[in-house]
Amino acid sequence: MKPLASHGRMILFVPSNIIFYGVSTPTLSIAHQPPAEGAFLRVEVSGGTANTGNIVINTTETLTFAGSDWQLTATDYTTITSITTTGLADEATKPTISITSVDIAGNPVSWDTTYEYDVQFMHIPLQSSMVTKLSSEGLSSKTIVKVIVDWDIDIQTGQKFMIEHQSGMYIVWSEPKKKFQLGTDLVQATEFYGELISPAETFTSYIEGEIKPEFDFE
């Protein structure tokens, strides 16, 4: 695979709204607090012997389940101090509990989790035929970049990312393509095009520590 013009680190922003997901225990250890602006909690119980019991949030709100079902909390939470259960963890087959942050209508209320990857990247010249082609397909920005990650990563169109030493926030514009090692089903790299959406964003505002200098491939 021919290398692109430069090498650096990419921060990929992955939206999530999962507060807890796992098998019922008397006390649940949450994976993340609700977003700072607050959110209701969608609590689902399934897969157990009877799926019968209570889930208590912050000792103040109790959700009672009489079978496999989901419920929305009456409270808009900004902080969760404790989640406990009664009955559910005592079943022969313990149920799975899913707790996600949502709005009053049940739509996801998400935050971004960041992941770092080493990437190769290249800005596509404005006069290139590729820009003309992408523009005809709906590209709104004239600042686009081609990115190759030497890894099989889970990435979708519309996700945000930033690249070391490059000002601005990008979104994944094209459908990511997997490049396979010759003669195998082993993914060698993931390739996609990104569109600049926010020039004012800076890479250093999202990452700590010293940033390695960019270098060109020979």
C-alpha positions in Angstrom: 0.0 0.0 0.0 1.5 3.3 -1.1 1.9 5.7 1.9 0.1 9.1 2.0 1.8 12.4 2.5 2.0 12.7 6.2 1.7 10.7 9.4 0.2 11.7 12.8 -2.3 10.8 15.4 -6.1 11.0 15.0 -8.6 11.5 17.8 -11.9 9.7 16.9 -15.0 10.9 18.8 -17.4 8.0 19.4 -20.9 8.9 20.8 -22.2 6.8 23.6 -25.1 6.9 26.0 -24.5 3.7 28.0 -24.6 4.2 31.8 -24.6 0.5 32.6 -24.9 -2.8 30.7 -24.4 -6.1 32.4 -25.8 -9.0 34.5 -27.7 -8.0 37.6 -25.9 -7.8 40.9 -27.0 -6.2 44.2 -25.0 -3.1 43.4 -24.3 -1.9 39.9 -21.0 -0.2 39.0 -21.8 2.4 36.3 -19.6 2.9 33.3 -20.3 6.7 32.9 -22.1 9.5 34.6 -25.0 11.1 32.7 -24.2 14.2 30.5 -23.6 17.4 32.4 -26.8 18.9 31.1 -28.8 16.0 32.6 -30.8 13.1 31.2 -33.5 10.7 32.0 -32.6 7.0 32.3 -34.0 4.3 30.2 -33.8 1.1 32.3 -34.4 -2.3 30.6 -34.4 -5.7 32.3 -34.4 -8.9 30.2 -33.1 -12.4 29.8 -33.6 -13.6 33.4 -35.7 -16.4 34.9 -38.5 -14.1 35.8 -37.1 -10.6 35.5 -38.8 -9.6 38.7 -37.5 -7.1 41.3 -36.6 -3.5 42.0 -33.9 -1.1 40.8 -33.2 1.8 43.1 -31.4 4.9 41.8 -29.7 7.3 44.2 -31.8 5.8 47.0 -34.7 8.0 46.0 -36.3 6.5 42.9 -37.5 2.9 42.7 -38.4 1.1 39.4 -40.3 -2.1 39.9 -40.2 -4.9 37.3 -42.7 -7.8 37.0 -41.2 -9.2 33.9 -39.0 -8.4 30.9 -39.6 -4.7 30.2 -38.2 -1.2 30.1 -39.0 1.9 32.1 -38.1 5.6 31.9 -37.2 7.4 35.2 -39.3 10.2 36.4 -36.1 12.2 37.3 -33.7 14.0 35.1 -30.3 13.0 36.5 -27.0 14.9 36.3 -25.2 12.7 38.9 -25.7 9.1 39.9 -24.4 8.2 43.4 -25.7 4.6 43.6 -27.8 2.0 41.8 -28.9 -1.1 43.7 -31.2 -4.0 43.0 -33.4 -6.4 44.9 -34.7 -9.7 43.7 -33.1 -9.6 40.2 -29.7 -10.9 41.3 -31.4 -13.8 43.2 -32.8 -15.4 40.1 -31.4 -18.7 38.8 -30.7 -17.0 35.5 -29.8 -13.5 36.4 -31.3 -10.9 34.0 -29.3 -8.4 32.0 -29.8 -4.7 32.9 -29.3 -1.9 30.3 -29.3 1.7 31.5 -28.9 4.5 29.0 -29.3 8.3 29.1 -32.2 9.7 27.0 -34.5 12.7 26.8 -38.1 12.7 27.9 -39.2 11.3 24.6 -36.7 8.4 24.9 -34.2 9.7 22.3 -30.5 9.1 23.2 -28.6 11.8 25.0 -25.0 11.1 24.3 -21.4 12.2 25.1 -18.2 11.6 23.1 -15.7 9.0 24.1 -12.3 9.6 22.4 -10.0 7.0 20.9 -6.5 7.6 19.4 -5.0 6.0 16.3 -1.9 6.5 14.3 -2.9 7.5 10.8 -1.6 8.5 7.3 -3.3 11.4 5.8 -3.3 13.7 2.8 -5.2 16.9 2.0 -6.9 16.7 -1.4 -5.8 19.6 -3.6 -8.7 21.9 -4.5 -8.1 21.6 -8.2 -8.2 17.8 -8.2 -10.8 15.8 -10.0 -11.5 14.0 -6.7 -12.9 17.3 -5.2 -15.1 17.8 -8.2 -16.4 14.3 -8.0 -17.1 14.5 -4.3 -18.7 17.9 -4.6 -21.1 16.4 -7.2 -22.0 13.7 -4.6 -23.0 16.3 -2.0 -19.7 17.4 -0.3 -20.3 20.9 1.1 -16.8 21.8 2.2 -13.8 22.3 -0.1 -11.4 21.2 2.6 -11.2 17.4 2.5 -8.6 14.9 3.7 -8.0 11.3 2.9 -7.1 9.1 5.9 -5.7 5.6 6.2 -5.7 3.8 9.6 -3.4 0.8 9.6 -6.0 -1.1 11.6 -9.5 -2.5 11.5 -11.5 0.1 13.3 -15.2 0.5 13.8 -16.0 3.9 12.3 -19.1 5.3 10.6 -20.0 8.2 8.3 -20.8 11.3 10.3 -18.4 10.6 13.2 -16.1 13.5 14.2 -12.3 13.3 14.2 -9.3 15.5 14.5 -5.7 15.0 13.2 -2.5 16.1 15.0 -1.0 19.4 13.7 -4.2 20.0 11.6 -6.5 22.8 12.7 -10.2 22.0 12.7 -12.8 19.3 13.4 -13.6 16.9 10.6 -16.4 14.4 10.0 -16.1 11.1 8.2 -17.8 12.0 4.9 -17.3 8.8 2.8 -18.3 5.2 3.6 -15.1 3.7 5.2 -13.5 1.0 3.2 -11.6 -2.0 4.5 -8.3 -2.9 2.8 -7.5 -6.6 3.1 -4.2 -8.4 3.2 -3.6 -10.1 -0.1 -5.2 -13.5 -0.3 -6.6 -13.3 3.2 -9.7 -12.0 5.1 -7.4 -10.1 7.5 -8.1 -6.3 7.4 -4.9 -4.4 6.8 -6.2 -0.9 7.0 -9.4 1.3 7.1 -9.6 4.1 4.5 -12.0 7.1 4.4 -12.4 10.8 3.4 -13.1 13.5 5.9 -14.7 16.9 5.5 -13.7 20.0 7.5 -16.7 21.3 9.5 -15.2 23.5 12.3 -11.9 25.2 11.4 -11.6 26.8 14.9 -11.2 23.6 16.8 -7.6 22.7 18.0 -6.1 19.2 18.4 -4.3 20.2 21.6 -7.6 21.1 23.4 -8.5 17.4 23.3 -5.3 15.7 24.2 -2.7 15.9 27.0 1.0 15.6 26.8 3.7 16.5 24.3 2.7 16.2 20.6 5.1 14.5 18.4 6.3 16.4 15.3 4.8 15.6 12.0 7.0 14.1 9.3 6.8 13.2 5.7 7.2 9.8 4.1 10.0 9.5 1.7 
